[in-house]
Amino acid sequence: MSAELSQDDLDYIDSMFDSIDINQDGSISLRELTKSMKDKGNSPRNQEIQKMFEEADMDGDGEIDWSEFLDMTKRRMKSANAPEPTNQPETMKRVEPKGFKPQKTPKVTVDQPKNVLDTKKKTEILKMFNRMDPNGNGFVEKKEFEEYLDTQGTHLSKERMAQLYKSISESTTLDSVMEESGITFQDMIKYFENEDILEDNVEINIGQDKLESIDDIAEYFAMANLTGTQLDSSSHLTLANGISRKDTVKETMKDLVSRKTIMKANLGDQSKKRWQPFASFKRRVDRKTVMSSPSGIIRDYLPGNYSMADIAKFDDLPPIKPVRTIVQCQWVQGEAGKPSKLIFPDNFSGELETDIATSETLAYYGAYLAESTNENFALDSRHVLQDFTYGNDYFETWVLGGGGGAALETHNFSHLDCPLTPMKKSGYFVMAKFVDDARTSIEITAFQVPTRHTIYTPGGVVHSNNYLKGTWRTMLADGPIDEGKIEKNGQPLRFTFK
């Protein structure tokens, strides 16, 4: 069974099986498989995981044993190595450290939408959605939907309206008890992305024979409405020559969203109308304004499924620059085997500005808090994760003594640094960057890091962990380090903090 696999392959499959088999009973349950995939950053639907599980569980006993797991992995390896047709859905990829074999990881595929909606089209859909939702609760209830279609003269029958409402409302699933409340804006977007709705200005004429086959008078009237036809004795001929629609129900939605009354609508006015009490909010005491909202409504969140990163991503705000010390300096490159020097002027006291580490403040130096992003990144070398406890005399006895003095350093490998000690007792993580290529001026900030929050420092970022205290969990590697020992007036310098 395993003759075509190397020992390294088998060892890898072994470790993967053990990592999924959480209770170590020698088999994998559906719950263990689901938890493992989500812990690794994958987000397949439960139906997809169920299907994967059933494919692997060959004997149907509700568990995946080692041999079944091996067979499944081999099948997926074979599938992964086969050339894929160009019309296949895009594959979601995970970035793995070197030494791993990502092609052996179960793959999750995501179907691309049939129609790519640009911002203009999404805005038109939102304007129509707001008109469909007169009570402004963010859900288009069935009654609101039918009333809107009636007022727009679509002439769809109740049955066809119900069919259309059901089709749109089932486009997405809201992870909430409000799922049955009505159509959400996300439902509407997904519907337009995935339905076979004709592109603009495409003419597909239908013949008299097809027109005569229409046995639903409501559909007949709906088609007449779509083409602006006045029904009279020549209606059959007019419709036969002018109709360019395959599906009345689908084309009704396209017609509604592209009407001039929708395009002329103003989203800002629609939001203001819904949030009137907040749009010009003020609180006054003794004829003085003590609280106000000068910016008005910034964003109108409609019901739907969101990531917290999307909710809290305030693109309208400018980047934050941390508080920092800017000082002249001189970089003296060290000779082979010896550290470089970073020389500060005599009038520099060594005192640094301090700030709180957030993804916004760290971004100025090219770092960020690991918890604030879901993005993948590459580890170009092998790294180790370890807890280090810095004693109270660490700086005096080691940094200034055995370490040869405090320094700012840079290297090609990545860093993770997470304080396990309360922030006020965990010291400072120092970050810096040179203002110019000649390294004659430098900006420096000493960061306090909230407990159990992790700084990710990519390779190439200037930093120092000389001033840490307490216990820190750190990921690092054993690659070469380029450090500049800091000094002033020929003597080692130590930073102090405001």
HELIX and SHEET records of a PDB file:
HELIX    1   1 GLN A    7  ILE A   20  1                                  14    
HELIX    2   2 LEU A   30  ASP A   39  1                                  10    
HELIX    3   3 ASN A   46  ALA A   56  1                                  11    
HELIX    4   4 TRP A   66  ASN A   81  1                                  16    
HELIX    5   5 PRO A  102  LYS A  104  5                                   3    
HELIX    6   6 THR A  119  MET A  132  1                                  14    
HELIX    7   7 LYS A  142  THR A  151  1                                  10    
HELIX    8   8 LYS A  158  SER A  169  1                                  12    
HELIX    9   9 VAL A  177  SER A  181  5                                   5    
HELIX   10  10 PHE A  185  ASN A  194  1                                  10    
HELIX   11  11 GLN A  208  GLU A  212  1                                   5    
HELIX   12  12 ILE A  217  LEU A  226  1                                  10    
HELIX   13  13 SER A  235  GLY A  242  1                                   8    
HELIX   14  14 THR A  248  VAL A  257  1                                  10    
HELIX   15  15 LYS A  260  MET A  263  1                                   4    
HELIX   16  16 LEU A  267  ARG A  274  1                                   8    
HELIX   17  17 GLN A  276  ALA A  279  1                                   4    
HELIX   18  18 MET A  308  ILE A  311  1                                   4    
HELIX   19  19 SER A  359  ALA A  363  1                                   5    
HELIX   20  20 ALA A  370  SER A  372  5                                   3    
HELIX   21  21 TYR A  394  TYR A  394  1                                   1    
HELIX   22  22 PHE A  395  GLY A  402  3                                   8    
HELIX   23  23 MET A  423  LYS A  425  5                                   3    
SHEET    1   A 2 SER A  27  ILE A  28  0                                        
SHEET    2   A 2 ILE A  64  ASP A  65 -1                                        
SHEET    1   B 2 GLU A  90  THR A  91  0                                        
SHEET    2   B 2 THR A 109  VAL A 110 -1                                        
SHEET    1   C 2 LYS A 282  VAL A 285  0                                        
SHEET    2   C 2 LYS A 288  SER A 292 -1                                        
SHEET    1   D 3 THR A 325  GLN A 328  0                                        
SHEET    2   D 3 SER A 441  GLN A 448 -1                                        
SHEET    3   D 3 THR A 354  ILE A 356  1                                        
SHEET    1   E 4 THR A 325  GLN A 328  0                                        
SHEET    2   E 4 SER A 441  GLN A 448 -1                                        
SHEET    3   E 4 PHE A 429  PHE A 434 -1                                        
SHEET    4   E 4 VAL A 462  SER A 464 -1                                        
SHEET    1   F 4 GLN A 330  VAL A 332  0                                        
SHEET    2   F 4 SER A 340  PHE A 344 -1                                        
SHEET    3   F 4 ILE A 481  LYS A 488  1                                        
SHEET    4   F 4 ALA A 407  HIS A 411 -1                                        
SHEET    1   G 4 GLN A 330  VAL A 332  0                                        
SHEET    2   G 4 SER A 340  PHE A 344 -1                                        
SHEET    3   G 4 ILE A 481  LYS A 488  1                                        
SHEET    4   G 4 GLN A 491  PRO A 492 -1                                        
SHEET    1   H 2 GLU A 351  LEU A 352  0                                        
SHEET    2   H 2 THR A 496  PHE A 497  1                                        
SHEET    1   I 5 TYR A 368  LEU A 369  0                                        
SHEET    2   I 5 ILE A 455  THR A 457 -1                                        
SHEET    3   I 5 HIS A 415  PRO A 419 -1                                        
SHEET    4   I 5 GLY A 470  LEU A 476 -1                                        
SHEET    5   I 5 VAL A 384  TYR A 390 -1                                        
END                                                                             
